[in-house]
């Protein structure tokens, strides 16, 4: 246990049971007091395991840690605490998160974030220097700031280029570890796109050739249903000797009391601790939400989150609903465009949400402190409101790709038009996003976008004219991509459908 946590424990023990300092009832005061615990509670064993893995990697041994747990259990808080310890010991931390954009995903999202971190520090030339003069053309597929990627035309070249991309990432990490140990953190792997899963697998399986690299991956274990694509990946990692899996447990009653003491200005009565602990079942995020509720205990966690958000000013709540459609970090310029507010007004409107730890603000924009808050708000949108907001995002990004980080515009526009239920725009944007994914060597996402085009084809009059390609060509392209994704069954289905359509066309044509 850390010294801070010990101090809070002593404070709890020393305080009399009749000491009661409930949260203030006024909305603004509640907002001021809504906070995360200033100390991390109940994770000493998991921190020690991460420390041991870091020591092993520093000693030249391969090491990777998979951190699982249910929503709100504190996975991000754990890795943040660990990252602080690493930097305090002279290590380098690189981190990136997977983004939830439905079935399409965002290709290589966490690795793009890592490259962006590196470019911001030494600059694009610095990344080239780390690669010992090697060209960064393949890495430029993930981050345009690194140069102009070579054109991809042949399937044979596609496979080679993808291999070179993975090798360049590996070499880059190897160079980064030369001056000191490096920790690579990939968060929210339950949302990882297929390309990210492939690259992560490549890196972990090749850690034996690296020295000084620790890979840490977080994921929601409660979301891994039987057919979830991450399940077989985790099973495969479990057979690698240097991979350790941690599962974060819920807090005990005593640990929950410590967290409550750390959040409040004093020690609540044992009865309140019991009520909060019983309702939260020891989930740290749920404890925070219950404390913010001022003692009210709605029927469900969704109701609790909504009640807490609705305690904010109405104009703030409206902007939060718009922000929830993004799901990820949303830039202030994009959110201003979608909400219709001037940027200064946006800052003023969101200030109570920032003060209340609902969202976090930095130079890149705004992000919900926990993805669950965005999920609940998004799911609570009325159908018309849902479609309208997604359409606003699509229109804004399509009109100005600079509103999102480089390389993300096409896939985000396709995502938003699809969920806006505008089938014509969804079809065209999916076709365009497929081309962009192909240039990025993100074949799983390219196949997902082509599949979406085929899904929407019959719903869009004049589909061939809109995208400049006929149905058979789309089927053939999808079939060819399956050779790179290894999805033989789907490839055969696409090829058979294309042949059947060609046969029908041949039978319908007049004979000479």
KAFEN-V460872 format. One record per run of one state. SS is the DSSP state (a for helix, b for strand, c for the rest). FROM is the first residue (numbers start at 0). TO is the last residue. Records with the same first field share a line. If there is no record, write none. Layout:
SS = FROM-TO, FROM-TO
This chain:
c = 0-1, 14-25, 33-42, 58-61, 69-73, 88-90, 97-107, 122-122, 130-137, 141-142, 146-153, 176-180, 187-187, 191-192, 205-205, 209-211, 223-227, 237-241, 247-251, 263-268, 280-282, 292-299, 310-312, 324-328, 330-330, 339-341, 355-357, 362-363, 368-369, 379-381, 399-399, 403-407, 419-421, 439-441, 459-461, 467-469, 485-486, 508-511
a = 2-13, 26-32, 43-57, 74-87, 108-121, 123-129, 138-140, 143-145, 154-175, 188-190, 193-204, 206-208, 220-222, 228-236, 252-262, 269-279, 283-291, 300-309, 313-323, 331-338, 342-354, 370-378, 382-398, 400-402, 408-418, 422-438, 442-458, 462-466, 470-484, 487-507
b = 62-68, 91-96, 181-186, 212-219, 242-246, 329-329, 358-361, 364-367
